[in-house]
Amino acid sequence: MDITYDANSPMQQRWGEMLSEFLWPAMSSYTDQSSVTMADFGAATGLNSCKTFKPLLERFRAASSASVWLYHTDRPENHWSTLFSNLVSHADSYRSVSNVHSFAIGQSFYTQLFPDNSLDIGYACSAFHWLAQPYPTNLLISSRTLSFESSPQVLAHHQDNLATILRLRQSELKPGGHLIFNLPDGTNQAPSVFHAPIEVASEMKAEGLIPDGYLEHFPIPVTRFSAETNLEVIRSLGTYEVVNTKVLTDDFILYKQYKETGDLETYVKRFAGFTRAYLYPYLKGMCTKGEEGEALIQLFFTKLEEKVRSNPEPLTMTQSFFHLKKLSN
């Protein structure tokens, strides 16, 4: 079973398609420029980004001869060799589009990555919900009914993280520059793909299987806030115009495929692969504990498969999509 990120990110691909509806109007506003500088924050392996950018860059090139400088950013422990390989040789790479120049930055987007007023377009698909620091262990939430916005600690933590990201991007963007991204939306409180991993971690902690300190490396973005809550954070900064927003609810693609085929075991393995693909880099902190840490990670995924197998419940994912424009300095 393929447990790579690319093989297990169908939802991210879907969200990239949705964000392209915001991305093209932004890109088309630069067709009369000599160059355009773009950033892909949280690029992972770059393949989903290629699938989003390639048709847009082809469309842009048909309308403009402007040079495109496209920076892919992610954390230092990202799958960089896979990203470089995808950019150079994958069939979905945008490298066939002329006068497009690719770069990579191995730093967190919780730091300023570009000089002030240097970026035309910032883009982030399924990235800005990741936290600079995990929630305190006592806020690791497993309840399926808790309204996250009712917890002042959790809400403040989320607001601080989002405001930090937006302030940094505001510094980097040129006046009139665009920021396009999505966030998990809390309007739909149905079980999400995060519930089972959170419950497994909570149960292992309660059983004494995860020692104190290990969950410090477990920054699952457990919170889902409404678009309006996130818009309040955006408006409070006073530095962005809200160009467009949209909320989309989809069935979790892997669950939808399971209902169509009835193949439970394939669903269980693919669900675990999906979870491992996005979560494993953040569990590496456990591996610093040596063999004990690796054993805990393996036990976590074994228990996750058991939980999903015993209760393959319907899963949906709701996302809010945002297109912001930096106001003039």
C-alpha positions as CSV (number, residue, x, y, z in Angstrom):
1,M,0.0,0.0,0.0
2,D,1.4,3.3,-1.1
3,I,1.7,5.6,2.0
4,T,3.3,8.6,0.2
5,Y,1.8,12.0,0.4
6,D,1.0,12.2,-3.3
7,A,-0.9,8.9,-3.3
8,N,-3.0,10.0,-0.4
9,S,-3.9,13.6,-0.9
10,P,-7.1,13.6,-3.1
11,M,-8.8,16.2,-0.9
12,Q,-5.9,18.6,-1.3
13,Q,-6.1,18.1,-5.1
14,R,-9.8,19.0,-4.9
15,W,-9.1,22.1,-2.8
16,G,-6.4,23.2,-5.3
17,E,-9.0,23.0,-8.0
18,M,-11.3,25.2,-5.9
19,L,-8.5,27.7,-5.2
20,S,-7.7,28.0,-8.8
21,E,-11.0,29.8,-9.2
22,F,-9.5,32.6,-7.0
23,L,-6.0,32.2,-8.3
24,W,-6.7,32.9,-12.0
25,P,-8.3,36.3,-11.5
26,A,-5.3,37.3,-9.4
27,M,-2.8,36.0,-12.0
28,S,-4.7,37.6,-14.9
29,S,-4.2,41.0,-13.3
30,Y,-0.5,40.8,-14.0
31,T,-0.5,40.0,-17.7
32,D,0.7,43.4,-18.7
33,Q,3.6,43.3,-16.2
34,S,7.2,42.3,-17.1
35,S,7.3,39.7,-14.3
36,V,5.2,38.2,-11.5
37,T,6.5,36.7,-8.3
38,M,4.4,34.0,-6.6
39,A,4.8,31.9,-3.5
40,D,3.4,28.4,-2.8
41,F,3.3,28.1,1.0
42,G,3.4,24.6,2.4
43,A,4.2,23.0,-0.9
44,A,4.9,19.4,0.4
45,T,6.1,17.4,-2.6
46,G,5.0,20.0,-5.0
47,L,2.8,17.6,-7.1
48,N,-0.6,19.0,-6.0
49,S,0.8,22.5,-6.6
50,C,1.9,21.5,-10.1
51,K,-1.6,20.2,-10.9
52,T,-3.1,23.5,-9.8
53,F,-0.5,25.8,-11.4
54,K,0.2,24.1,-14.7
55,P,-3.2,24.9,-16.5
56,L,-3.1,28.4,-15.0
57,L,0.4,29.0,-16.1
58,E,-0.4,27.7,-19.6
59,R,-3.4,30.1,-19.7
60,F,-1.2,32.9,-18.4
61,R,1.5,32.3,-21.0
62,A,-1.1,32.4,-23.8
63,A,-2.0,35.9,-22.6
64,S,1.4,37.3,-21.5
65,S,5.2,37.0,-22.0
66,A,5.9,38.1,-18.4
67,S,8.5,36.1,-16.5
68,V,7.0,34.1,-13.6
69,W,9.1,33.5,-10.4
70,L,7.4,30.7,-8.4
71,Y,8.8,29.9,-5.0
72,H,7.7,26.6,-3.2
73,T,8.1,26.8,0.6
74,D,7.9,24.3,3.4
75,R,9.5,23.2,6.6
76,P,13.1,22.0,6.6
77,E,12.1,18.4,7.1
78,N,9.9,18.4,4.0
79,H,10.2,15.8,1.2
80,W,12.5,18.1,-0.8
81,S,14.1,15.5,-3.0
82,T,10.6,14.4,-4.1
83,L,9.6,18.0,-4.7
84,F,12.6,18.6,-6.9
85,S,11.9,15.4,-8.8
86,N,8.3,16.3,-9.4
87,L,9.2,19.8,-10.6
88,V,11.7,18.4,-13.1
89,S,10.2,15.2,-14.5
90,H,6.7,14.5,-13.4
91,A,4.1,14.5,-16.2
92,D,2.0,17.1,-14.3
93,S,5.0,19.5,-13.9
94,Y,4.6,23.0,-15.2
95,R,8.2,23.1,-16.4
96,S,7.0,22.8,-20.0
97,V,5.6,26.3,-19.7
98,S,8.2,28.8,-21.0
99,N,9.8,31.5,-18.8
100,V,8.7,30.1,-15.5
101,H,11.4,29.9,-12.9
102,S,11.2,27.6,-9.8
103,F,12.7,28.1,-6.4
104,A,12.5,26.4,-3.0
105,I,12.6,27.8,0.5
106,G,13.0,25.4,3.4
107,Q,11.6,27.5,6.3
108,S,8.4,27.7,8.2
109,F,5.8,30.2,7.0
110,Y,5.7,31.4,10.6
111,T,8.8,33.4,9.6
112,Q,9.0,36.1,7.0
113,L,10.3,34.4,3.9
114,F,10.4,37.3,1.4
115,P,11.6,40.9,1.6
116,D,9.0,43.6,2.3
117,N,6.7,44.5,-0.6
118,S,8.3,41.9,-3.0
119,L,5.5,39.3,-3.5
120,D,2.7,39.6,-6.0
121,I,0.7,36.5,-5.2
122,G,0.8,34.2,-2.1
123,Y,-1.0,30.8,-2.3
124,A,-1.5,28.1,0.3
125,C,-3.6,25.0,-0.2
126,S,-4.3,23.0,3.0
127,A,-1.4,24.7,4.8
128,F,-2.3,27.7,7.0
129,H,-4.3,25.6,9.5
130,W,-1.0,24.0,10.8
131,L,0.1,25.5,14.1
132,A,3.3,27.2,15.0
133,Q,3.1,25.3,18.3
134,P,0.8,22.4,19.3
135,Y,-2.1,23.0,21.6
136,P,-1.2,22.2,25.3
137,T,-1.8,18.5,25.9
138,N,-4.8,19.2,28.1
139,L,-6.4,20.8,25.0
140,L,-6.0,17.7,22.9
141,I,-9.7,17.4,22.1
142,S,-11.4,14.1,21.3
143,S,-15.0,15.2,21.8
144,R,-17.2,14.9,18.6
145,T,-19.7,17.5,19.8
146,L,-17.6,20.2,21.4
147,S,-17.8,23.6,19.7
148,F,-14.2,24.6,19.4
149,E,-15.2,28.3,19.4
150,S,-16.6,27.9,22.8
151,S,-13.2,27.3,24.3
152,P,-11.5,30.7,24.9
153,Q,-8.0,29.0,25.1
154,V,-8.4,27.2,21.8
155,L,-10.0,30.1,20.0
156,A,-7.3,32.5,21.2
157,H,-4.6,30.0,20.1
158,H,-6.1,29.7,16.6
159,Q,-6.6,33.5,16.3
160,D,-3.0,34.2,17.3
161,N,-1.6,31.7,14.8
162,L,-3.8,32.9,11.9
163,A,-3.0,36.6,12.7
164,T,0.7,35.8,12.7
165,I,0.6,34.2,9.3
166,L,-1.4,37.1,7.9
167,R,0.8,39.8,9.3
168,L,3.9,38.1,7.8
169,R,2.3,37.8,4.4
170,Q,1.1,41.4,4.6
171,S,4.8,42.4,5.0
172,E,5.9,40.3,2.0
173,L,3.1,41.3,-0.4
174,K,3.3,44.3,-2.6
175,P,0.5,46.8,-2.2
176,G,-2.4,45.3,-4.1
177,G,-0.8,41.8,-3.9
178,H,-3.1,38.8,-3.5
179,L,-3.3,36.1,-0.8
180,I,-5.3,33.0,-1.6
181,F,-5.7,30.1,0.8
182,N,-8.2,27.7,2.5
183,L,-8.9,26.7,6.1
184,P,-11.0,23.9,7.7
185,D,-14.4,25.2,8.4
186,G,-16.4,24.6,11.6
187,T,-19.8,25.2,10.2
188,N,-20.2,21.5,9.6
189,Q,-19.6,19.7,12.9
190,A,-19.9,16.2,11.4
191,P,-16.9,13.9,12.2
192,S,-13.8,14.8,10.2
193,V,-10.7,12.8,9.2
194,F,-9.0,14.3,12.3
195,H,-11.3,12.7,14.8
196,A,-10.0,9.2,14.7
197,P,-6.3,10.1,15.0
198,I,-7.0,12.5,17.9
199,E,-9.0,9.8,19.7
200,V,-6.3,7.2,19.3
201,A,-3.7,9.6,20.6
202,S,-6.0,10.5,23.6
203,E,-6.6,6.9,24.4
204,M,-3.0,6.0,24.2
205,K,-2.2,8.9,26.5
206,A,-4.9,7.8,29.0
207,E,-3.6,4.2,28.9
208,G,-0.2,5.4,29.8
209,L,1.2,4.2,26.4
210,I,2.3,7.7,25.5
211,P,4.6,9.2,28.1
212,D,4.5,12.8,29.2
213,G,6.1,15.1,26.6
214,Y,5.5,12.9,23.6
215,L,2.3,14.7,22.5
216,E,4.3,17.9,22.3
217,H,5.2,16.6,18.8
218,F,1.5,16.0,17.9
219,P,0.3,19.4,16.5
220,I,-2.9,18.1,14.8
221,P,-5.0,21.1,13.8
222,V,-8.0,19.8,15.8
223,T,-9.9,23.0,15.5
224,R,-12.4,24.0,12.8
225,F,-13.7,27.5,12.9
226,S,-16.4,29.1,10.8
227,A,-15.5,31.4,7.9
228,E,-17.0,34.3,9.8
229,T,-14.7,33.7,12.7
230,N,-11.7,33.7,10.4
231,L,-13.0,36.8,8.6
232,E,-13.1,38.6,12.0
233,V,-9.4,37.9,12.4
234,I,-8.7,39.2,8.8
235,R,-10.7,42.3,9.3
236,S,-9.2,43.1,12.7
237,L,-5.8,43.5,11.1
238,G,-7.1,46.3,8.8
239,T,-4.6,45.5,6.1
240,Y,-6.6,43.3,3.6
241,E,-9.5,43.7,1.3
242,V,-11.7,40.6,1.2
243,V,-12.1,39.9,-2.5
244,N,-13.9,36.6,-2.4
245,T,-14.8,33.8,-0.1
246,K,-16.5,30.4,-0.5
247,V,-17.5,27.5,1.7
248,L,-17.5,23.9,0.3
249,T,-18.5,20.7,1.9
250,D,-17.4,17.4,0.3
251,D,-17.6,13.8,1.2
252,F,-14.2,12.5,2.2
253,I,-13.1,11.0,-1.1
254,L,-11.6,7.8,0.4
255,Y,-14.8,7.2,2.2
256,K,-16.9,7.9,-0.9
257,Q,-14.8,5.3,-2.8
258,Y,-15.3,2.8,0.0
259,K,-19.1,3.2,-0.2
260,E,-18.9,2.7,-3.9
261,T,-16.8,-0.5,-3.8
262,G,-17.5,-2.0,-0.4
263,D,-13.8,-2.7,0.0
264,L,-13.3,-2.0,3.7
265,E,-9.7,-3.2,4.0
266,T,-8.5,-1.0,1.2
267,Y,-10.3,2.0,2.8
268,V,-8.7,1.2,6.2
269,K,-5.2,1.1,4.6
270,R,-5.7,4.2,2.5
271,F,-7.1,6.1,5.5
272,A,-4.0,5.1,7.5
273,G,-1.8,6.1,4.5
274,F,-3.6,9.4,4.2
275,T,-3.0,10.1,7.9
276,R,0.6,8.9,7.9
277,A,1.4,11.1,4.8
278,Y,0.3,14.3,6.4
279,L,1.2,13.5,10.0
280,Y,4.4,11.5,10.0
281,P,6.8,14.5,9.6
282,Y,5.2,15.9,12.8
283,L,5.7,12.6,14.6
284,K,9.4,12.5,14.0
285,G,9.9,14.2,17.3
286,M,8.9,10.9,18.9
287,C,11.6,9.2,16.8
288,T,14.2,11.2,18.6
289,K,13.4,8.9,21.5
290,G,15.0,6.1,19.5
291,E,13.4,2.7,19.0
292,E,10.8,3.4,21.7
293,G,9.6,6.4,19.6
294,E,9.4,4.4,16.4
295,A,7.5,1.6,18.2
296,L,5.0,4.2,19.5
297,I,4.4,5.5,16.0
298,Q,3.8,2.0,14.7
299,L,1.4,1.3,17.6
300,F,-0.4,4.5,16.9
301,F,-1.1,3.5,13.3
302,T,-2.0,0.0,14.2
303,K,-4.6,1.3,16.6
304,L,-5.8,3.8,14.1
305,E,-6.5,1.0,11.6
306,E,-8.4,-0.9,14.2
307,K,-10.6,2.1,15.1
308,V,-11.4,2.9,11.4
309,R,-12.1,-0.8,10.7
310,S,-14.5,-1.2,13.6
311,N,-16.4,2.0,12.8
312,P,-16.1,3.2,9.1
313,E,-18.3,6.2,9.8
314,P,-19.4,8.7,7.1
315,L,-16.9,11.5,6.9
316,T,-17.2,14.9,5.3
317,M,-14.8,17.8,5.0
318,T,-15.8,21.4,5.0
319,Q,-13.4,24.1,3.9
320,S,-13.5,27.9,3.7
321,F,-11.7,29.5,0.7
322,F,-10.3,33.1,0.9
323,H,-9.0,35.6,-1.7
324,L,-7.5,38.6,0.0
325,K,-5.9,41.7,-1.5
326,K,-3.3,43.8,0.5
327,L,-4.4,47.4,0.9
328,S,-2.0,50.1,0.0
329,N,0.7,50.9,2.6
